[in-house]
């Protein structure tokens, strides 16, 4: 990934961008008192996933890309935990589709990491 737009061609980046949009939409209806709590944390974690994929792709080395993909996986795990908490607190409905998206992106990141070794 040597060019500036290279990350945009990655299906994992595209999926992560879609996930971030879903999280923004889902958290829009959370209680107002959660705006600076769980909403902020979930949105930050969701944005971190495609952002780290893009940053790693832009670094130009497989080693650095792998490192940023690891950070993206961490943010994805954080988001999964926050989504489960939000569900358990009754802030969102059953989140099977969301969990499937997260699992799929996690697998995509892992696969991309394997291809970099």
VENFEN-V588542 format. One record per pair of residues at least 24 apart in sequence whose C-alpha atoms are under 10 Angstrom apart, sorted by the first residue. I is the first residue (numbers start at 1). J is the second residue. Records with the same first field share a line. If there is no record, write none. Layout:
BEGIN
I=J ; J
END
This chain:
BEGIN
1=54 ; 56 ; 57 ; 58 ; 59 ; 60 ; 61 ; 62 ; 65
2=57 ; 58 ; 59 ; 60 ; 61
3=57 ; 58 ; 59 ; 60
4=54 ; 55 ; 57 ; 58 ; 59
5=54 ; 57 ; 58
6=54 ; 57 ; 58
7=50 ; 51 ; 53 ; 54 ; 55 ; 56 ; 57 ; 58
8=50 ; 53 ; 54 ; 57
10=53 ; 54 ; 57 ; 112
11=105 ; 108 ; 109
12=49 ; 50 ; 53 ; 104 ; 105 ; 106 ; 107 ; 108 ; 109 ; 111 ; 112
13=49 ; 50 ; 51 ; 52 ; 53 ; 54 ; 57 ; 105 ; 108 ; 109
14=50 ; 105
15=49 ; 50 ; 101 ; 102 ; 104 ; 105 ; 108
16=46 ; 47 ; 48 ; 49 ; 50 ; 51 ; 53 ; 72 ; 76 ; 101 ; 102 ; 104 ; 105 ; 106 ; 108 ; 109
17=46 ; 47 ; 48 ; 49 ; 50 ; 51
18=46 ; 50 ; 101
19=46 ; 47 ; 49 ; 50 ; 76 ; 98 ; 101 ; 102 ; 105
20=44 ; 45 ; 46 ; 47 ; 48 ; 49 ; 50
21=46 ; 47
22=46 ; 98 ; 101
23=47 ; 79 ; 83 ; 98
26=83 ; 91 ; 92 ; 93 ; 98
27=83 ; 86 ; 91 ; 92
29=91 ; 92
30=86 ; 90 ; 91 ; 92
31=91
34=91
38=82 ; 83 ; 85 ; 86 ; 91
39=82 ; 83 ; 86
41=78 ; 79 ; 82
42=75 ; 76 ; 78 ; 79 ; 80 ; 81 ; 82 ; 83 ; 86
43=79
44=75 ; 79
45=72 ; 74 ; 75 ; 76 ; 77 ; 78 ; 79 ; 80 ; 82
46=72 ; 75 ; 76 ; 78 ; 79 ; 80
47=72 ; 75 ; 76 ; 79
48=72 ; 73 ; 74 ; 75 ; 76 ; 79
49=73 ; 74 ; 75 ; 76 ; 77 ; 79 ; 105 ; 109
50=75 ; 76
53=109
61=116
62=113 ; 115 ; 116 ; 117
63=113 ; 116 ; 117
65=112 ; 113 ; 116
66=109 ; 110 ; 112 ; 113 ; 114 ; 115 ; 116 ; 117
67=113
68=113
69=106 ; 109 ; 110 ; 112 ; 113
70=109 ; 110 ; 113
72=105 ; 106 ; 109
73=102 ; 105 ; 106 ; 107 ; 108 ; 109 ; 110
74=106
76=102 ; 103 ; 105 ; 106
77=102 ; 103 ; 106
END
